[in-house]
């Protein structure tokens, strides 16, 4: 089954679950459990649907002592990955007893006081990842320069994801206490006999109980991972803290870069309850298969390029939503990128590590994939370079979540290709301006390279998602080592011929170095709307 067909099956099942049990548990602020936790629930439902559609033989009952779901550590920070067990499949098909004991011991949610003495500010921003911080901080600096103060609620639970301490007046950072996420416990409707007797829904050739499905997916809401995947009990505490903080701040606008994950949903709803307008800023490309919940909840939606407008219109849950094309605030720093300095870094790197300075240099913007997947990509890229008659060298740029050790084996094993590994603190972002080409599957560094007129080779190997830059004429699509060789040869011979037209750039990211100012204009407009409404 294609990815789109699978997504449609999941959409139908999630809609049926929402209709039958969406009001089974509601926060004090009036937000249903499935709306708060749609993202983690949908991930599990996706895995369940995939298993059911692959089942060609009738299911049978299994050992009743098996759990319905099992948790695995995830490479993504703050996330816990869950799989449906054989017992879980049998349970939703009605082949297992409803007497399940899979819960952790729940803790009684306790209130956590917001900081005392919080001054009222016109704008409140919420952030819990370094990507949010990098996107929002330039906007807040612009607002501060206009005399508009902001209070940032930093909900991160990892030091590396924290919002940086402000260096200028007008920006105040308050930290959401980590104890907010220390509570365990799922929605209170579990273990009710009625769940087994409710409506059903078809999935392929199977008929599953929606009540049992509600109980199954509630298992992922029992354990609190951290800010990105809180338990139901922790979500209740977070909602109370956010509501109290926003009631004290009395902002005209809430600014965020995620309004679909649990904290984003809770923050937007809390803001609207205290009468604040809401602004969302897209922090990265919307890639098919990587967006768990195709929804937007803020009134103002600031997107990167013209291709994102239709997506925003389709995803919004509001009739009064407004979409704005602004580019990307965190890319504004590209305007001061020193290509000569970065070229010198790349040449020096290859000279030191490979003892060669090739005439052309490509940078591979890596992503935190498994070692097997990275090896497969590297083999294709290396073969593509091997056939360029030593005209090209390759600099491997690790993702910030990776260390150079992840590529030691690749570097040591390669033959007949000039390869070096960039320092992790430099990464692709710190050297791509000096490259003759950038190679990537779905790193947003591909968009940065595009804006700097560095040709992009979009690595479209089997089962590999891309940013679809090539679909808009903004990159060269490479499905094999042969196509990499051809693309590099073309860049080498006629670099001007691969220059991307302005219209293609604008479709991906309409950027002129002033995206932060464009978003600040939207915030000011939203403040005015809120004052006059």
N, C-alpha and C positions, 0 to 999 in steps of 0.2 A: 504494500500500500504506500502511496506517495505521502510525503510530509503534509501536503495541503489536505489530503483526504483524512489523514489521521487527526489533524487539527480540527476539521469539521466534526468528526465523531466526538472529540473531546468537548467542543463547543456545545454540541447538543446535550451531552450528558451533564455538563456543568449547569446548563440552563434548566434541565429537569431537576437537578439536585437543589438548585436555588429556589425553584418554584415550590418544591415539596417541603424543604426544610431550611430555607434561608432565614426564616424568623425563629428558628429553634433556639437560638441564643443571641442576645443583643446586648451591646455595651450600654452603660448608663447614658451615654451620649447618643444612643439610638442607631448605632452602626451594627449591622448583622455580622455574625461570625464568618460567613463566607465572603463578605466584602472585605473585612479586615484581613483575613488569611487566604484570600483567593490565590495568591501566588504559590505558597507552599502546597495548598490543596490541589491546585491544578497540576503541579509537577507529579504528584502521586497518582492522580487520575489518569494522566498521560501514560504512566508506566502500566497501570492496570489495563487500560484500553488496548495498549500495544500487546499485552499478554493474551487478552481475551481474543483479539482478532487473529492471533497466531495459533490459537488452540483449534485443532481439527478433530480431536477426540473428545468425547464427553468427559467432564471433570468428575472426580470422585472425592469422597470425604478423606481427610488425612488425620493424623494424630491431633487430637483436640488440645494438646498442651503446646502446640506450636503458636508463636505470636502471629498476629495478622500482618504486621509490618516489621521490618528490621531496618535499623539505622546504620549508616556508614559515614565515616569522615569524608568530607568533601574538600577538593582543592580550592574551592571558592571560600574566601574568608567569611566566617560567620554562618556558613550554611551547613546543614546536615542533610545528607542524601538518604532518602528512604526508598525501599523496595517492597513490593507486595509479595508476601510469601505464598506458597501453595495453599496454606490454610486460609490466607486472606482471600484468595480467588474462590476457594470453595465456600467461604463464608458469605460473600456477596451473591453467590449463586444459590444460596439457601441450603447448602449441603452440610453445613456445620452448625453446631449449637450456638445460640445467641449468648450463652453465658461466657463472656470473655473477661479475662483478668489481665489485660495488657498495660494497665495504667501504672505510671509512677505514683507515689504518694503525693497527693496534691498539697500545696501550701496555701494558707489563707492569705489572699492578697492584702497588703497593707499600704496605706497611703504614704507617699514620699513627698515631703514638703518641697515646693519650689524655692529657689533662693529668695530670701527676704530683701525688701528694699529695691525691687526691680523697677527702674524708672520707665515711664511710658515712652515708647519710641514709635515713629511712624511706620517702620518696617521691621518685621521679624523674619529671619531666614532659618531654615532647618537643614542640617547636614549630618550625615553619618558615614561618609566615605571620602577618601582623598579626591576622588573624581568630582563629587559634589563641591568640595571646597575649592578645587581648581576652577570650576565653572562659575561659582557664585562670588568668590572673593573679588575678581576684577570689577564686577557689578557693584559690590558694596563700597569699594574704593571710589568708584565714580560717583555713587550717591553721596558718600561722605564729602567729596569735593564740592558737591552742590549744597552742602549743609543739611543733608537728610541722614539722620542717625538710624542705625540698625542694631538690633540685638540678635545674635546668632545662637540658636539652640543646637549645641553640638551633642548629638546622641550616639556618637561612635563609642565602641567598646574596645577598639584596638588602637594602640598608640600611633601606629603608622597611618591610621585613617582620621586622625583628629584634625579639626579645623585649626589652622595656625593662629597663634596669638597675634592680634592686630598691631600694626606698626603706626597707625595714625588714629587720631581722635575721631569719634563718631561711630566706631564699630566696637561693640561689646560682645564677648563670648561667655555664655553660661553653659555648663556641662550638665547633661541629664545624668543623674546618679546611676552608677552601674548596678546598684541594688534593685533598680526597677526590673531588671531582667533575671533576677534570682529566683523567681517564682515558677513553680510547675503546676500544671493542671489544665485540662481541656475543657471544652464547652460542657455545661451541666446537663445536657439531654442524653448523655450516654447511659447505657445499661437499662434502657426502657424497653419493655416487651413490645410496645407499639411499633418500634422501629422495624421489627421483623415482619410486621403485618401491613406495612404501608404500600404505596404505589411501586411499580417496577418500570424499568426502561430497557429497551433493546440495545445491545452492543454486538454488532455482527449477527451471528446465529444464536447468541445467548440472551437471556433475560435476567437482569439483575435487580435486586431489591435496593431501592433508593435509600430506605431507612438503614439498611445494613451498610450501604456505601457511606452514609453520613457518619455512622459509628467508626467505620474503617478509617476514613480520612481524618477523623478527630484525633486519631492516635499521633499524628504529626504535630498536633497543637499542644501536646502534653508537656513535652520537653522544651525548655527555652535554650536556644543556642546562643544568641546574643541579639544585638539591635536589629539585625537583618532577618531573624527568624525567631521572634519571641513566642512564648507559649500564650495560650488564651489568658491565663491568669496574669502574666506579665503585661499583656496588651491592655488589660483593664487598669493596671497601675499606671502604665504609660499614658493612657488617655486622661486619667485624673490629673497627672502632673502637667501634661501639655495644656489642658483646659485651664488649670489654675495659673500657669505661667502666662498664657495668652490673655486671660482675664486681667492680669496685673499689668501687662505691657500695653494693652489696648491698641494694637497696631492697626493701621489702615490696610496694610498688605502683608500677606504671608508669601514668602518667596522660597521655592524649592526646586530640586532637580529630580525628584521621584515622588509621584503621587499615587503609586499603585501598590508598593510594598506595604506591609502592615503599618509601619511608622508614618509613611506618607499619607495613607488613607486616614489614619487617626488625626494627623496634624491638620490636614485640609478640612476635615469635618469640625474639628475644634475651632479652627479659625473662623469658619462660617457661623458657628454658634455664637461667637463674640462679635460678629458683624464685620469681619475683615474680608477684603477682596483677596483673590488668590492668583499667583503667577507661577507658571511652570517654565523652566528653562531646560531644553533638551541637552543632555550632557554627552551624548554619543550617538552614533548612527543606529537607527532602528533596523536590525538585521533579522530576517526571517528565521524563526526557530530559536532565536536568542531572547525574544521578548515573551515572557511567560503570560502576561495579561495584557491584551491589546485594549487598553482603556486609558482615558485621561479624565481627571476630575477637577482640575483647576479651570477658572474662567478664562484666563489669558494663557495661551500656549505659545512659547517662543521656540521656533524650530530653526534648524540650520540652513536648509535649502528648499528650493521650490518642490523637489520630489517628496518632501515630508508633509506638505500642506494637505494633500488628499488623505494621507494616513491619519493626520491629526483630526481632520473632519470626520473620518470614519470611526475613530476610536473614542472621541469625546462622549461623555455621558451627560453633557449639558446642552440645552437648547440655546443658551446665551453665550456659548464659548466663542472666543476670538483668537484667530491664529495669526502670528506675526513671523516673518522671515528675518532673522537677525544675524545669521552666521553662528560663530561659536566664541564666547568670551575668552575661554582659556587659550584660544589660538591667537589672540591679539598680540601675545609676546613674539609671535613669528615675525612681526614687522621689524624687530631688532635682531633677528637671527644673522649671525656673521658667517656667511657661506665660506669665505676664505679661511677663517680660523677653523671651521669644522672640517674643511678639506685637508688642512694641514694635520689635524688630529687623525683622520682616516689614513692618510699616507704614512704618517709616523707609526701608526698601529700595525699596518701591514709590513712596514720595513722591519720593525722590531720582532714581530711574531713569525712572519713568513719570509723575511729577508728579501723581499721583492717589492717594488713600487710599480704596479701595473698602470697603464695609461688610463684605464677606466675602472671605477669602483662602484659596486652595487652594495646596498645595505639590506640585510634581511631583518625585517621587524618581526621578531618572534612573539609568540603568545604562550601562556602557561599550559600547554598541552602535555599529554603523557610523553614519556621518553620514546615509546614506539612510534607515536604519531610524528614527533619532531624528527626522528631519524628518517622516516619515510619522506617527509618534506625536504629534508636536507639532501637526501640521495638524489632527488629529482633536480633540485637547484644546482647541486654540484655537477651533475652530468651536463646540465645546460651550460654551465660556465666552462666545463672541460672542452667543449667543442667550439670555443671562441678564439682558438689559437693564442691563448695566454694574453688576450687583450684585456680581460676583466679579472679583477680580484673581488673577493667577497668579505664583507665585515658582518659578522653575526652579532646582532644587537639583542641581548636578552631582555625579556619582559621584567619590570620591576619586581615581580613576584618570584623571579628565577635568579639564581646565582650563576656565575660563569662556570661553575663545576658541572652544571647541567649539559654543557657543550664540550667538556674536555675530551670525552671519548670520540665525539664527532671530529674535533679538530685534530686529534692524534691519528685517526684512521684515514683521513682523506689523502688522496694522492693525485698529483698532476693538477691541483687546483690551489690557487693562492687564497688562503683563508686566515682571518684573524677574528678574535672575539673582543667586542667592546666591553668596557667596564660597566657593570650593572647600574652604577649611579649615572652613567651617561645615557645608556640605552639608545634606541633609535631616535628618540626625540632630540637628543643632544648632538646628533651628528648627521642627520638626514639632509640638512641643507647643503652639506658638502659632497653629496653623492651624485653620481651620474644616473642612478636609477634606484628605486626602492622596490623590494619584493615583499609581498605580504598577502595573507589570506583575508583576514578581517580586522587587522589592527587599524585603529583610527589614525595611526601615523601615516597610513596611505592617504588620508584626506589632507593631512598637514603637508605631505610631499606634493600633492596636487596643487595646493595653494601657493607653494614655493616654486612651481614649474619644474619640479623633479619628476621625470617620467615614472609611472607606477606600473609594475607587473603584478596583476592580480592572480594569485596562485589558486586556481580552481580545480584542484585534484578531486577524485571521487570522494563523496561523503564529506566534503569540505565546504562550509558556508563562507561566503564572501560578503563584502560590503556592496556588491553589485555596482561598483564604479564603472566597470567595462560596459554595462548595460546602457550607461548614459554617455559613452564615448570619453570617459575620464580616465581610463586605464586600458592596458593591453591584457586581455584575458589569456592566461597560459594554463593549459590542461596537461602539458607534458614537458619533458626536458627539451624536446625538439622545438616547441613553441617558445621556450625561454631563450634558447640559442638564437632563434630568428628575431625575437624582440630585441635582444641585446645587440645583435648585429645591426639592426635598423637604427637603434639609438646611436651606436658608434659611428655609423656612416653619415646619417642625416639627422642630427639631434633636433634641428628646427622643425622637421617634418612630423615629429611626435608631440609638438606643443598642443595643449588642450585649449579649445575655444572658451571664451569667457562664459558663454551660455551654458556649456557643459559643467564648468566649475560652479556656476550659480545654482544649478540643479542639485548639486551635492552640498555646497556650503557657500552662501552669499556673504562673502567676507571681504572687508576692505580695511581691516585693522581697527575698527571701531565698534565691534560687537557689544562690548560692555556698555558703551554709551547708548546703543540701541535698546538694550534690555532696560537700562536705567530710565529711558524715556517711557517704556511700557509701564514700569513701576510707578512713575510719576502720574501717568494717565490713570492707572488703577487707583492711586491715592485720591485723585480728583473725583473719580466716579464714586468712590466710597464716601467722600465728604458731601457730595451733592445728592446722593441717593437717600 
